[in-house]
């Protein structure tokens, strides 16, 4: 059986070459390209200004493996969680987080995850495969459509904080961002995109070498190697010192914003001594913000979040030592859409 080439892997010049080869006009290539990337068509039948015969010919020569929205849930706080289905029957989730000033899409980069962070539901899943760049793009396009339909405004921000480790799917993530920011695509500003990593030092440096224009967030979650090893196995091969070095290199090359993410876990990383260790790391990195994140309960984990007083004492200590700190309150907890909860649950 012949495997058809995915039409979305063709550049505009390659599409022009194809239409010229079949004896059609080159402007058909521009029309097709715009349907794919600007009007977010997810089938040839949607390309209504192409003749029926031409659409049929495209379908005979190319595949169009777009993802579909399998189900959407809405939280009491207005957050929407969608479960998407791939052409080969896998599932992953994306979240639309509306606030007064912005609508943010939280998207996935892998089906499952291989990093086994002990506080994360996705980390307890098997990693099935990487998402292709067009599947990542589809998530953003669908969440943007939901934002317009439900809240009458387009997405303002995108965070790669869903399922999977983006830097272990490096090529597809960067290709997706290229299409998302392309004026011929969704035309979003790269400054409104943040890629979050659990910490792959050599790939953080590669982001610097590639002079990317988007922002970076490090999921730190513990400020000593011993504690980070115990909750994030990736730290065993990517120590805090190596990450500090990589983040400094990234900033030197790009001057892009760096955020530190820190989930507070009761009696694990929430003491004032932990806060002191976090201050020391903050001073070594040109980071503009520490996001202190509420822990969200997941099946199979015994962690609990600290009480409000402990959280306040922790953040007050950081602020007192001139750390720019913000507490990120969880959204969508009632539909398992909050940080660390994505696991394809209905």
Buried (B, 14 or more C-beta within 10 A) or exposed (E): EEEEEBBBEBEBEEBBEBBEEEEBEBEBBBBBBBBBBBEBBBEBEBBEEBEEEBBEBBBEEBBBBBBEBBEBBBBEBBBBBBBBBBBEEBBBBBBBBBEEEEBBBBBBBBBBBBBBBBBBBBBBBEBBEBBBBBBBBBBBBBBBBBBEEBBEEEBBBBBBBBBBBBBBBBEBBBBBBBBBBEEEBBEBEBEBBBBBBBBBBEBBBBBBEEEBBBBBBBBBBBBBBEBBBBBBBBBEEBBBEBBBBBBBBBBEBBEBBBBBBBBBBBEBBBBEEBBEBBBEBBEBBBBEBBBBBBBBBBEEBEBEBBEEEBBEBBBEBBEEBEBEBBBEEBBBBEBBBBBBBBBBBE
